[in-house]
Amino acid sequence: MLRRLLLTYVILIVLPLTVASAFAYIVFKKNMEYQVSQSVQRTVELLHRETQSYFDDMVNLTTSVMNDDKITGGDESVFSILRKREKGNGDQLEDYVQRQKIDLYLNNNFLNRYRQLNEADLLLQTGERFSAKRTATIASMEQLQRLQQQLLASGKEWIVASGAALNANAGNGDRSVYILRRINEPLTLRYIGCVVLNLNVEELNRSLYNALLPEQDVVLLWDRGLVVLDTSNQWEQEPIVFKDTDRKSVNKMTPHGEVLVSFSSPEDSEWSIVTYLPYSALSRGMDKVRDWIIGISLACISLSMIVAFAWVKGIVKPLQSLRNALKRMEKGLINTKVIVQGKDEVADLAIVFNGMTDKLSESIDQMYRVEIAHKEAELRALQAQIDPHFLYNALESIRMMAVMQGASDAGEMARALGVLFRAATDFHTEIPLQQELLLLRQYVLIQEMRFDGHLFVDYHISPDAEDIYVPKLLLQPLVENCFKHAFPQALMETQNCRIDITVSVKGNQAHIVVADNGIGMDDHHIQMLQTKLRSSYTQSVQVGIMNVNDRIRLKWGEDYGLDLLSGQDAGMTVTLKLPIKLGKEEAM
């Protein structure tokens, strides 16, 4: 019933909530991906403007050559010097001075002002070259002439060239960018030469990466075809065809999964930026959100399951308790009760059940008391067949006669036997431990006569234990067991036989220990005896200690009774555990 109710709860409540949570997460994820893609697109547009501004500054820098600004420390402009050099007039000294002025101009106006410049060159149509460099590596004259040819062939005022493409045959992995600008005669627009700037794009690369998301790659294109910067060779693998619009985001399937490609390429700009962002990285930030949703959902489902379980259990548990009570009654446990909870129909049924068990228990108890009274009446009838006073008087007469004839030992034995017989026929079933020990001493006195001086019994009695009530004649079978099994006849004739009786109080229990120095018992027999002690009403040669164990366990429960400990040829120790009772109680 419990399983059916819980299954119904899962199907009607838990499953729909789980499906709804999964659908809400998918919708939320798609919306977030769209928002992120829009944010990426805006970032790409911003990067495009920054890149455009960056290279516009470099292009504008090249136009300064054609200005008439005087060179620092001189009275001539660079452009005027270049025209003189083109005509070829002047001596060597003047040639040297002109070169120094141009070199000073390139260093002050280019390299010193822009740290991203590796090299600045002026290449005249005549083949003459002026250079300022920051590193030991410098472009060869052949490379500059090839660049000049590209500039003239393009028909444009300025172009951009890739250092990697220029040095492809060298295979040195050059990541620099070249910007070439024509130098024309202002009036005739005649071509005089060109300005060549070699830029290190690492700083630009770092600026772009600072604005990008993790795992997002960027490609910088000039004239929509020349790769100026490609951080991971994505352009070679997944190129983009620019058409219909100057900015867009598209999804592309690659061997590594789906990728969000965002680009900005306005028609009025020479520059284009393309970014590649794997959707796995795009949605990775959603993993924590997904984990939180899953965690909260599981927590809510678990909490609801616990509440539902407790609620269902509150309905089913009383019925199960009533069913278990009926099974216990079927096994003979008549006094079985069920706890009444609430005021519903199940509680009414429990009240009726408890009333039925009370009636049944009263009937059985009445029958049991009648049976016990009948047995006690039969026992009293048997006891009444012998006149106790006659027996006591007869034993006393025997003792007096033995004393008069000088047989004092026989007199003592008769007296001890009379005390034991009087105690055995007394109607009290429980006596103080002090009185029980007195009866035990009478029994030991009789046994000492048999051992002829070879028996020694020591008593170690705690004062706290003397007033404890115990069943009458409880200790005699334990000591008698020593005489029957621990001390054979040969042992009694050759060595002293010792018995130590110790009584102590431990917590709410009294421990009575009877230890002897007899022949002991091997582990196999000890194990067999322990097994018999744990069973009820066992019949064996050790019927005395078994009877004691059964009496204790029947009266006070299985937590009390006898424990045995022995080693081969090391004596036997019997420990009796009893509850502490300071008043009389009818024994079973």
Beta strands, then each sheet from edge to edge (+ up, - down):
strand 1: 117-124
strand 2: 129-133
strand 3: 158-162
strand 4: 176-184
strand 5: 191-200
strand 6: 217-222
strand 7: 226-230
strand 8: 247-254
strand 9: 257-264
strand 10: 271-278
strand 11: 430-432
strand 12: 455-461
strand 13: 469-471
strand 14: 497-506
strand 15: 509-516
strand 16: 561-566
strand 17: 572-579
sheet 1: 2+ 1- 5+ 4- 3+
sheet 2: 7+ 6- 10+ 9- 8+
sheet 3: 11+ 13-
sheet 4: 12+ 14+ 15- 17+ 16-
end
